[in-house]
Every structure is written in C-alpha cells, then in structure tokens.
Amino acid sequence: MAVPEDTPERLTVARRRFVDLEPHLRPEELRARVAELEEEMAEAGFWDDQDHATKINSEYARASAKLGVHDGLKQDLEDLDEMLEMAEEDDEMAAELAGQLDSVQKRLDGLEEERLFTGDYDAGDALITINSGAGGTDAQDWAEMVLRMEMKWAESRGFKVDVLEVSEGAQAGITSATFRAAGDHAYGLFGAERGVHRLVRISPFDSQGRRQTAFAGLEVAPVVDEVGDIDVRDEDLRVDTYRASGAGGQHVNKTDSAVRLTHLPTGIVVACQQERSQTANKVMAMKMLYGKIVEQAERERAEEIAKEKGESQDVGWGSQIRSYVLNPYTMVKDLRTGVETGNVQLVLDGALDEFVRAWLLQQAGQAEAGAQSDATA
C-alpha cells in the first residue's frame, strides 16, 4: 500500500491547525485546574456535601477530558513524522498512518467546533422541547420523528439523553415532548436545531394518498439551577399533578407523580414525569422552568438589540429552519445556510452534524462581522 502523495501536506496542515487551536485549549491552565480539583477531591469529608462534590467531580471529568484531547493530539502529531518514514516501506504502517491522520483531523474538527461557542450557557446541558404544529395527525407523527432524529443525533455526539415528558397524540405521534441532553456544549450545539422543521410527504394517514405538509417546532433551553436576579416566587407558580402517561410500570399508573408548573408572570409551562416521585419531578421541573426563563430573557434581549440596530431579524420561535421533502423528490435543505442532501433517511436517523456545523460557522461569521461594524461605527 503506497502512501498517498498528499499525506505530507495533510500533516503540515494538521500541525498548523493544532498550533492555531492550542491557545484556545489553554493546556497549562487546565493542568493546574485538574491538580487543584484532585487535591480538593482527596480531602477528608469531600463527599459529605453531595451536591458540591458532584459538581466538582463533573468539572474534574470535563477538564481532564479536554486536557486528554490536547495531550493526545500533541503526542499523535509528534508520532506521525516517524510513522511517515516507516510507512514508505511498510504497507501495514501505511494503513496505520492513514487511520491515525484521519483520527487527528476528526479531533481537530471537534476542537474548532468548540471554539465557535461564545454564549454563557453554551458549554452546558440542554433541555429540548418538541411540539407538533399545523398538520393534524401528520404533524403529531412528524413531531415524533423529529424527537427520534434529535435524540439519535444527541446519542451519536456522546450525550446522555433522558426523556422528561411526553404527551401522546390522539391517533399517532406526540403533541409534545421534552428531553435533556447532558454533555459538553449540548446547549450550544442544539441551538442550531431551534425553530420550525417542515415535512412534505405522502400522508400515511390520508386514505386518498395525498401529499401533505406538516410542521414541528423545536425549542431549546439551558439547564440551570437558578436564575441569578430573576425571582421565582411560590405565589407566581401554579402546580398541577397528574398521572404519568409514559412507561414506568405500576407506580406511574397509580399515583399522581407527574408535575406541571405554570409560571404565571411569563406564561411558561413545563412538565416532568420521568422521576419516580412527585418531589423529584418537581425539582426537575423547576430546573426546566429556570432554563425556559433564561432562554426567554436572552431571546427578548436579542430582539431588543436587533430593533436598536434597525435590523429586520426574526429571532422568534416561529422561524422555519429546514425542509424535509419525501415527495415528489427527496431532499433535506437548511433554509438558513443552504446546506442540502438527498439522503433524507440518513438525516432522519440523526446525521445532523453537517447542518449544525454550517449554522455554527454562519453564526460565528455574523458575530465577527457585527463586532467589526460596531468597532467602526
């Protein structure tokens, strides 16, 4: 197996990308922080405060993982030069070199993606809510398809996924569902999926086999424990309990363990039925409410900034972001970035990385252009 001619050039490009990214990684700061966390975790009584210990342990895991990515890339890039020399005369080494180089480039892509996140909550977990829109039963079926697609994508990214609430449709699909995606930059990544998803297909629910259009809306909120100076008072909350409708055995069917919270000042409604007890569901529902309040405040702030700049910008939930066409042709097209593909089934199975990355790059470019405009104003 001959070494491809472009291999030395790919190596050079990979080294240059790593050098450009290293300041963003801040390896020495990470190394010092990991050492601090290790000392704290080794102290007697560390686990006496479970909440604090869990947060420290999570921070340690994230910092260690990021440091591991940096150190692994640095070592692999150093090894590639030696591997290249050996690969000229060894087919087995040539195959290993190709695999190692592909791995390096994939990890560099991931680091470049992380650099695009600038929001206060981008690095944290996300609460994703999907609602059926116009289109009747087709829309409810479509909402369930979107739920499956988004959850499969989250799992492919290595996120832990927990379904918190599902409201089933009368005949098929769902009217709404909320799940939590836990992992690095889940909120920042799912920002690319916020908006209305449109499906065009021959309806399986139409006896005449006519083509139908259905819509599903996707909302994203960060997972936060509290909302700074935003006061959520008990008198501002309406608490409703009901029997969970999802899986969970006899317990959920016999007790009103599910909780729905309505925040009266904002009209925000959240619900949780995943946990086994009403108390646990209320705790999770409060976190969901905090996240929704934060998201609403950020959205209103973005709208105000756009208004002050005189921009005609739709930053609301109702913006249609992507079309999925199954008939008369097959195509998925992102209406914001222009990215499209004819392999609809692959997308519906969770292959969203290309769409998400294009949106992140677009947002980063717009932010940079806005900063330059403000600087010259």
C-alpha positions as CSV (number, residue, x, y, z in Angstrom):
1,M,0.0,0.0,0.0
2,A,1.6,3.2,-1.2
3,V,1.5,6.4,0.9
4,P,-0.8,8.9,-0.8
5,E,1.1,11.9,-2.3
6,D,-0.9,14.4,-0.3
7,T,0.0,12.9,3.1
8,P,2.9,15.2,3.9
9,E,0.7,18.2,3.1
10,R,-2.1,16.9,5.3
11,L,0.4,16.5,8.1
12,T,1.6,20.1,7.7
13,V,-2.0,21.4,7.7
14,A,-2.8,19.4,10.8
15,R,0.2,20.7,12.7
16,R,-0.7,24.3,11.7
17,R,-4.3,23.8,12.9
18,F,-3.1,22.4,16.2
19,V,-0.8,25.4,16.7
20,D,-3.7,27.8,16.0
21,L,-6.0,26.0,18.4
22,E,-3.6,25.5,21.3
23,P,-4.1,29.0,22.8
24,H,-7.9,28.3,22.8
25,L,-7.3,25.0,24.7
26,R,-5.1,26.7,27.4
27,P,-3.5,23.4,28.4
28,E,-1.4,24.7,31.3
29,E,-4.4,26.4,32.9
30,L,-6.3,23.1,32.5
31,R,-3.4,21.2,34.0
32,A,-3.3,23.5,37.0
33,R,-7.1,23.3,37.5
34,V,-7.1,19.5,37.3
35,A,-4.4,19.4,40.0
36,E,-6.5,21.7,42.2
37,L,-9.6,19.6,41.8
38,E,-7.6,16.4,42.6
39,E,-6.4,18.0,45.8
40,E,-10.0,19.0,46.8
41,M,-11.4,15.6,45.9
42,A,-8.7,13.9,48.1
43,E,-9.7,15.9,51.2
44,A,-11.4,14.1,54.0
45,G,-15.2,14.7,54.1
46,F,-15.3,15.7,50.4
47,W,-18.4,13.6,49.8
48,D,-20.2,15.0,52.9
49,D,-21.8,17.7,50.7
50,Q,-23.2,15.6,47.8
51,D,-24.3,18.4,45.6
52,H,-20.9,20.2,45.8
53,A,-19.0,17.0,45.3
54,T,-21.0,16.1,42.3
55,K,-20.3,19.5,40.7
56,I,-16.6,19.2,41.4
57,N,-16.4,15.7,40.1
58,S,-18.2,16.8,36.9
59,E,-15.8,19.7,36.4
60,Y,-12.8,17.4,37.0
61,A,-14.1,14.9,34.4
62,R,-14.6,17.7,31.8
63,A,-11.3,19.3,32.5
64,S,-9.4,16.0,32.4
65,A,-11.1,15.0,29.1
66,K,-10.2,18.3,27.5
67,L,-6.6,18.0,28.7
68,G,-6.5,14.4,27.4
69,V,-7.6,15.6,24.0
70,H,-4.8,18.2,23.9
71,D,-2.1,15.8,25.1
72,G,-3.2,13.0,22.9
73,L,-3.2,15.2,19.8
74,K,0.2,16.6,20.6
75,Q,1.7,13.2,21.0
76,D,0.0,11.8,17.9
77,L,1.2,14.7,15.8
78,E,4.8,14.0,17.0
79,D,4.4,10.3,16.2
80,L,3.1,10.9,12.7
81,D,6.5,12.1,11.3
82,E,8.2,8.9,12.4
83,M,5.3,6.8,11.1
84,L,5.5,8.6,7.7
85,E,9.1,7.5,7.3
86,M,8.3,3.9,8.2
87,A,5.2,3.8,6.0
88,E,7.3,4.3,2.9
89,E,8.5,0.7,3.2
90,D,5.8,-0.9,5.3
91,D,2.2,-1.4,4.0
92,E,0.9,-2.2,7.4
93,M,2.4,1.0,8.8
94,A,0.9,3.0,5.9
95,A,-2.6,1.8,6.8
96,E,-2.0,2.7,10.4
97,L,-0.7,6.2,9.4
98,A,-3.8,6.8,7.3
99,G,-6.1,5.9,10.2
100,Q,-4.1,8.0,12.7
101,L,-4.2,11.0,10.4
102,D,-7.9,10.7,10.0
103,S,-8.3,10.5,13.7
104,V,-6.2,13.6,14.2
105,Q,-8.2,15.6,11.7
106,K,-11.5,14.5,13.3
107,R,-10.4,15.6,16.7
108,L,-9.1,18.9,15.3
109,D,-12.6,19.4,13.7
110,G,-14.1,18.9,17.1
111,L,-11.8,21.5,18.8
112,E,-12.5,24.0,16.0
113,E,-16.2,23.5,16.6
114,E,-15.9,24.1,20.3
115,R,-14.2,27.5,19.6
116,L,-17.4,28.7,17.9
117,F,-19.3,28.6,21.2
118,T,-19.4,32.0,22.9
119,G,-22.7,32.1,24.9
120,D,-22.9,32.0,28.7
121,Y,-24.7,28.6,28.7
122,D,-23.3,27.0,25.5
123,A,-21.0,24.6,27.4
124,G,-23.7,23.1,29.5
125,D,-26.6,20.7,29.2
126,A,-29.8,21.4,27.1
127,L,-33.5,20.9,27.5
128,I,-35.1,20.2,24.1
129,T,-38.9,20.5,23.7
130,I,-40.6,19.4,20.5
131,N,-44.2,20.5,19.7
132,S,-46.4,19.4,16.9
133,G,-47.6,22.3,14.7
134,A,-50.0,22.7,11.8
135,G,-50.9,19.5,10.1
136,G,-53.1,17.5,12.4
137,T,-52.2,13.8,12.8
138,D,-49.4,14.2,10.3
139,A,-47.8,16.9,12.4
140,Q,-48.0,14.8,15.5
141,D,-46.4,11.9,13.7
142,W,-43.8,14.3,12.3
143,A,-43.1,15.6,15.8
144,E,-42.3,12.1,17.0
145,M,-40.0,11.6,14.0
146,V,-38.2,14.8,14.9
147,L,-37.9,13.7,18.5
148,R,-36.3,10.4,17.4
149,M,-34.0,12.2,15.0
150,E,-32.8,14.7,17.6
151,M,-32.3,12.0,20.3
152,K,-30.3,9.8,17.9
153,W,-28.1,12.8,17.0
154,A,-27.6,13.6,20.6
155,E,-26.6,10.0,21.4
156,S,-24.2,10.0,18.4
157,R,-22.5,13.0,19.9
158,G,-22.0,11.0,23.1
159,F,-24.7,12.9,25.1
160,K,-26.7,11.3,27.9
161,V,-30.3,11.5,26.9
162,D,-33.2,11.4,29.3
163,V,-36.8,11.8,28.3
164,L,-38.6,14.1,30.8
165,E,-42.1,14.4,29.4
166,V,-44.2,13.0,26.5
167,S,-47.7,13.9,25.6
168,E,-49.0,11.4,23.1
169,G,-51.2,12.3,20.1
170,A,-54.8,11.2,19.8
171,Q,-54.2,8.8,16.9
172,A,-50.4,8.7,16.4
173,G,-47.2,10.5,17.3
174,I,-46.9,13.1,20.0
175,T,-48.2,16.6,20.7
176,S,-45.1,17.5,22.7
177,A,-42.1,16.0,24.4
178,T,-39.1,17.2,26.4
179,F,-35.7,15.5,26.8
180,R,-32.5,16.5,28.4
181,A,-29.2,16.2,26.6
182,A,-26.3,16.1,29.0
183,G,-22.8,16.6,27.7
184,D,-20.2,19.2,26.7
185,H,-21.7,22.0,24.7
186,A,-25.1,20.4,24.3
187,Y,-26.9,23.7,24.6
188,G,-24.6,25.4,22.1
189,L,-25.0,22.6,19.6
190,F,-28.8,22.3,19.9
191,G,-29.1,26.0,19.2
192,A,-28.7,25.0,15.6
193,E,-31.9,23.0,15.7
194,R,-34.1,25.6,17.3
195,G,-37.0,26.6,15.1
196,V,-39.7,25.0,12.8
197,H,-39.0,21.8,10.9
198,R,-41.2,21.3,7.8
199,L,-42.1,17.9,6.3
200,V,-43.6,17.2,2.9
201,R,-44.7,13.7,2.1
202,I,-47.5,11.4,1.0
203,S,-49.5,11.2,4.2
204,P,-49.8,7.7,5.6
205,F,-53.0,8.9,7.4
206,D,-54.8,10.1,4.2
207,S,-56.9,7.4,2.6
208,Q,-56.6,9.1,-0.8
209,G,-52.8,9.1,-0.6
210,R,-52.4,12.9,-1.0
211,R,-49.3,14.8,-0.3
212,Q,-49.4,16.7,3.0
213,T,-47.2,19.3,4.7
214,A,-46.6,19.1,8.4
215,F,-44.7,21.2,10.9
216,A,-42.9,20.6,14.2
217,G,-41.3,23.3,16.4
218,L,-38.2,22.8,18.5
219,E,-37.3,24.9,21.5
220,V,-34.0,24.7,23.4
221,A,-33.3,26.0,26.9
222,P,-30.2,25.7,29.1
223,V,-30.1,23.6,32.2
224,V,-29.6,25.9,35.1
225,D,-30.0,25.6,38.9
226,E,-31.1,29.2,39.5
227,V,-31.7,32.4,37.5
228,G,-29.5,35.0,39.1
229,D,-31.5,38.1,39.9
230,I,-34.8,36.6,38.5
231,D,-37.0,35.8,41.4
232,V,-39.3,32.8,41.0
233,R,-41.8,33.2,43.9
234,D,-44.1,30.5,45.1
235,E,-47.2,32.7,44.6
236,D,-46.2,33.0,40.9
237,L,-46.4,29.3,40.3
238,R,-49.3,27.1,39.7
239,V,-48.5,23.5,40.4
240,D,-50.6,20.7,38.9
241,T,-50.1,17.0,39.4
242,Y,-51.3,14.2,37.2
243,R,-50.6,10.5,36.3
244,A,-47.7,10.0,34.1
245,S,-48.7,8.5,30.7
246,G,-45.4,7.1,29.6
247,A,-43.5,3.9,30.6
248,G,-42.7,3.3,34.2
249,G,-44.7,0.3,35.5
250,Q,-47.5,0.2,38.0
251,H,-46.1,3.1,40.1
252,V,-46.7,5.8,37.5
253,N,-50.1,4.5,36.6
254,K,-51.4,4.5,40.2
255,T,-50.0,7.8,41.6
256,D,-50.1,11.4,40.5
257,S,-46.3,11.6,40.3
258,A,-46.1,13.8,37.2
259,V,-45.8,17.6,37.8
260,R,-46.7,20.5,35.6
261,L,-45.6,24.0,36.6
262,T,-47.1,27.2,35.1
263,H,-45.1,30.4,35.7
264,L,-47.9,33.0,35.8
265,P,-45.9,36.2,35.0
266,T,-44.5,34.7,31.8
267,G,-47.0,32.0,30.9
268,I,-44.2,29.5,30.6
269,V,-45.4,25.9,31.2
270,V,-43.1,22.9,31.9
271,A,-43.8,19.4,32.9
272,C,-41.8,16.4,34.2
273,Q,-42.9,12.8,34.6
274,Q,-39.6,10.9,34.3
275,E,-38.8,10.6,38.1
276,R,-40.5,8.1,40.4
277,S,-41.7,10.6,42.9
278,Q,-43.7,13.8,42.8
279,T,-41.0,15.6,44.7
280,A,-38.2,14.6,42.3
281,N,-40.3,15.5,39.3
282,K,-41.0,19.0,40.8
283,V,-37.2,19.5,41.4
284,M,-36.5,18.7,37.7
285,A,-39.5,20.8,36.6
286,M,-38.1,23.8,38.5
287,K,-34.8,23.4,36.6
288,M,-36.7,23.2,33.4
289,L,-38.5,26.4,34.3
290,Y,-35.3,28.2,35.2
291,G,-33.9,27.3,31.8
292,K,-37.0,28.5,30.0
293,I,-36.9,31.8,31.8
294,V,-33.2,32.3,30.9
295,E,-33.9,31.5,27.3
296,Q,-36.9,33.9,27.1
297,A,-34.8,36.7,28.7
298,E,-31.9,36.1,26.2
299,R,-34.4,36.0,23.3
300,E,-36.0,39.3,24.3
301,R,-32.6,40.8,24.7
302,A,-31.6,39.7,21.2
303,E,-34.8,41.1,19.8
304,E,-34.2,44.5,21.5
305,I,-30.6,44.6,20.2
306,A,-31.9,43.9,16.6
307,K,-34.5,46.6,17.0
308,E,-32.0,49.2,18.2
309,K,-29.8,48.4,15.2
310,G,-32.7,48.7,12.8
311,E,-32.3,45.1,11.7
312,S,-35.2,43.1,10.3
313,Q,-34.3,39.9,12.1
314,D,-36.7,37.1,13.1
315,V,-35.3,35.7,16.3
316,G,-38.5,34.1,17.5
317,W,-39.5,30.5,17.8
318,G,-41.6,30.6,14.6
319,S,-38.8,30.8,12.1
320,Q,-38.8,27.9,9.7
321,I,-35.2,26.5,9.5
322,R,-35.3,23.3,7.5
323,S,-37.4,21.4,5.0
324,Y,-37.6,17.6,4.7
325,V,-39.1,16.6,1.4
326,L,-40.0,12.9,0.7
327,N,-42.3,13.5,-2.3
328,P,-42.2,14.3,-5.2
329,Y,-38.4,14.1,-4.7
330,T,-36.2,13.5,-1.7
331,M,-34.2,16.3,-0.2
332,V,-33.4,18.0,3.1
333,K,-32.4,21.6,2.9
334,D,-31.5,24.1,5.6
335,L,-33.1,27.4,4.7
336,R,-30.5,29.4,6.7
337,T,-27.3,28.0,5.4
338,G,-28.3,26.4,2.1
339,V,-26.8,23.1,3.1
340,E,-28.8,20.2,1.5
341,T,-28.7,16.5,0.9
342,G,-30.7,13.9,-1.0
343,N,-30.2,11.2,1.7
344,V,-33.3,12.1,3.8
345,Q,-33.3,8.8,5.7
346,L,-29.7,9.3,6.9
347,V,-30.7,12.7,8.3
348,L,-33.8,11.3,9.9
349,D,-31.6,8.7,11.5
350,G,-29.6,11.5,13.2
351,A,-27.0,12.6,10.8
352,L,-27.2,16.3,11.6
353,D,-23.5,17.3,12.0
354,E,-23.2,18.9,8.6
355,F,-26.2,21.1,9.2
356,V,-25.2,22.1,12.7
357,R,-21.6,22.9,11.8
358,A,-22.7,25.1,8.9
359,W,-25.0,27.0,11.2
360,L,-22.3,27.5,13.9
361,L,-19.9,28.8,11.3
362,Q,-22.5,31.1,9.9
363,Q,-23.3,32.5,13.4
364,A,-19.6,33.0,14.1
365,G,-19.2,34.9,10.9
366,Q,-22.2,37.1,11.6
367,A,-20.9,37.8,15.1
368,E,-17.4,38.7,13.8
369,A,-19.0,41.0,11.2
370,G,-21.2,42.6,13.8
371,A,-18.1,43.2,16.1
372,Q,-16.2,44.8,13.2
373,S,-19.2,47.0,12.4
374,D,-19.6,48.2,16.0
375,A,-15.8,49.0,16.1
376,T,-16.0,51.2,13.0
377,A,-19.3,52.9,14.0
